[in-house]
Amino acid sequence: MKVKKGFNLRTVCGENIIVAEGLSNIDFSRIISLNESAAYLWKNIQGIDFDADKLTALLTDEYEVEKETAQRDAETLITQWQDAGLIE
């Protein structure tokens, strides 16, 4: 999987927000906000292919979290990003 072009992480009023750049990506019906760990993952997968195992490794390297928990969270996050149309 890869992040679709045109989606970028911005910090607005202390919140991590995914913004669409370019007319084809604009959908003002919802705002995509990321917590600290999701924003960390987003920053670290820019321009690379990734999967749940890659996200799991990033989480366990950065945070004190059990691998099983990180794997479950990575899979959930991927599903959410797919549903939001952020990754392909």
C-alpha positions in Angstrom: 0.0 0.0 0.0 1.0 3.6 -0.4 -0.4 7.0 0.6 -2.3 8.6 -2.2 -0.8 11.7 -3.7 -2.3 14.9 -2.6 -2.9 14.0 1.1 -0.6 15.8 3.6 -0.4 16.0 7.3 -0.7 19.5 8.9 -0.9 20.6 12.5 -3.8 23.0 13.0 -4.4 24.5 16.5 -2.4 21.6 18.0 -4.3 18.9 16.1 -2.8 16.6 13.4 -5.1 16.9 10.4 -4.9 15.2 7.0 -5.6 17.8 4.3 -6.2 17.2 0.6 -4.3 19.3 -1.9 -5.7 19.5 -5.4 -9.2 19.7 -6.6 -9.7 16.0 -7.2 -9.1 15.2 -3.5 -11.3 17.9 -1.9 -14.1 16.6 0.2 -15.2 19.1 2.9 -17.8 16.7 4.4 -15.3 15.3 6.9 -12.0 16.2 8.5 -9.5 13.5 9.2 -7.7 14.0 12.5 -4.9 11.8 13.6 -3.7 11.1 17.2 0.1 11.3 18.0 0.9 7.7 17.1 -1.1 7.7 13.8 0.6 11.0 12.8 4.0 9.4 13.6 3.1 6.5 11.3 1.8 8.8 8.6 5.1 10.7 8.6 7.1 7.5 8.4 5.3 5.9 5.5 5.5 8.8 3.0 6.7 7.7 -0.4 7.2 4.0 0.6 5.2 0.8 0.2 3.9 -0.4 3.6 1.7 -3.0 5.2 0.5 -3.8 8.7 3.8 -5.5 9.5 5.7 -2.3 8.7 3.3 -0.2 10.8 3.6 -2.7 13.6 7.4 -2.5 13.5 7.3 1.3 13.6 4.9 1.3 16.6 7.0 -1.2 18.6 10.2 0.6 17.8 8.8 4.0 18.9 6.4 3.1 21.7 6.3 0.7 24.6 3.5 -1.5 23.2 3.2 -5.3 22.8 3.5 -6.6 19.3 0.0 -8.1 19.3 -1.6 -4.8 20.3 0.5 -2.9 17.8 -0.5 -5.3 15.0 -4.2 -5.0 15.9 -3.9 -1.2 15.9 -2.0 -1.2 12.6 -4.7 -3.3 10.9 -7.5 -1.1 12.3 -5.7 2.1 11.1 -5.1 0.7 7.6 -8.8 -0.1 7.4 -9.7 3.4 8.5 -7.3 4.9 6.0 -8.7 2.7 3.2 -12.3 3.7 4.1 -11.3 7.4 4.0 -9.6 6.9 0.6 -6.2 8.0 1.9 -4.2 4.9 0.7 -4.1 2.7 -2.3 
